Amino acid sequence: MAKRYSDSKSIKDLMGAFIKENNLTKGFTQIKVQEAWIQVMGNGVQSYTTAIKLQNDVLVVHLSSSVLREELSYGSDKIIKMMNEILGDTLIKKIRLT
């Protein structure tokens, strides 16, 4: 019979260690940013969003509507603040809407 060890670890700790060991942090950050965008902006804006990328500390969002792009540019500071609150860290310092 296999011997059991008493040092148990949570799934969160194990996943964190696995992500660090395999250099997957950047990819998981991209996924978190995309999910946060959907959560902050909702389905209406999401339908006009074609791509979302985090490059260094700049969030690059490609939109298919020029009118929406212009309107979102007025509230970019608020969008950055809300995104960083959801992400739990100051990952975004600028937003570029294209």
Legacy VTK file of the C-alpha trace (Angstrom):
# vtk DataFile Version 3.0
C-alpha trace
ASCII
DATASET POLYDATA
POINTS 98 float
0.000 0.000 0.000
1.250 3.502 -0.859
2.422 5.681 1.970
0.530 8.954 2.476
2.273 12.145 3.409
0.684 14.600 5.792
1.928 17.791 4.108
-1.134 18.675 2.073
-1.261 21.707 -0.199
-4.171 23.568 -1.663
-5.016 23.350 -5.368
-4.370 27.095 -5.673
-0.803 26.704 -4.356
-0.122 23.734 -6.614
-1.471 25.527 -9.698
0.563 28.633 -8.858
3.742 26.574 -8.588
2.967 24.753 -11.844
2.340 28.032 -13.685
5.621 29.535 -12.443
7.680 26.438 -13.219
6.407 26.245 -16.797
6.548 30.001 -17.559
2.805 30.253 -18.154
2.301 33.484 -16.206
2.124 35.706 -19.287
-0.525 33.558 -20.955
-2.688 33.370 -17.850
-2.406 37.146 -17.432
-3.672 37.613 -21.000
-6.656 35.382 -20.257
-7.431 37.280 -17.043
-7.300 40.598 -18.917
-9.702 39.333 -21.590
-12.131 38.060 -18.964
-11.892 41.337 -17.032
-12.656 43.307 -20.228
-15.847 41.315 -20.754
-16.817 41.746 -17.118
-16.212 45.512 -17.097
-17.596 46.404 -20.512
-20.416 43.890 -20.884
-21.733 42.014 -23.897
-22.595 45.131 -25.917
-19.014 46.352 -26.158
-17.711 42.792 -26.367
-19.599 42.273 -29.623
-17.577 45.115 -31.214
-14.242 43.985 -29.710
-12.044 42.080 -32.144
-8.831 41.666 -30.089
-7.484 42.411 -26.613
-3.790 42.314 -25.710
-1.713 43.435 -22.757
1.675 44.663 -23.969
3.885 45.578 -21.014
1.540 47.904 -19.102
-0.548 49.061 -22.088
-3.923 47.480 -22.831
-4.433 47.369 -26.599
-8.059 46.906 -27.654
-9.116 46.567 -31.288
-12.683 47.694 -31.924
-14.734 47.367 -35.099
-16.776 50.526 -34.397
-15.149 53.938 -34.701
-18.031 55.572 -32.821
-17.579 53.212 -29.878
-13.817 53.734 -29.980
-14.290 57.496 -29.679
-16.804 57.184 -26.861
-14.631 54.778 -24.851
-11.622 57.069 -25.215
-13.404 59.661 -23.055
-13.645 57.232 -20.140
-10.267 55.530 -20.482
-9.115 56.473 -16.962
-12.225 54.939 -15.446
-11.819 51.787 -17.568
-8.198 51.402 -16.416
-9.225 51.803 -12.772
-12.045 49.259 -13.038
-9.869 46.742 -14.914
-7.079 46.972 -12.322
-9.595 46.501 -9.496
-10.890 43.296 -11.061
-7.372 42.028 -11.833
-6.295 42.758 -8.255
-3.065 44.421 -9.355
-1.910 47.507 -11.251
-1.198 45.719 -14.507
-2.667 48.406 -16.795
-1.344 51.961 -16.866
-2.502 53.025 -20.331
-5.168 51.977 -22.769
-4.891 52.193 -26.549
-8.064 51.807 -28.559
-7.552 50.961 -32.222
LINES 1 99
98 0 1 2 3 4 5 6 7 8 9 10 11 12 13 14 15 16 17 18 19 20 21 22 23 24 25 26 27 28 29 30 31 32 33 34 35 36 37 38 39 40 41 42 43 44 45 46 47 48 49 50 51 52 53 54 55 56 57 58 59 60 61 62 63 64 65 66 67 68 69 70 71 72 73 74 75 76 77 78 79 80 81 82 83 84 85 86 87 88 89 90 91 92 93 94 95 96 97
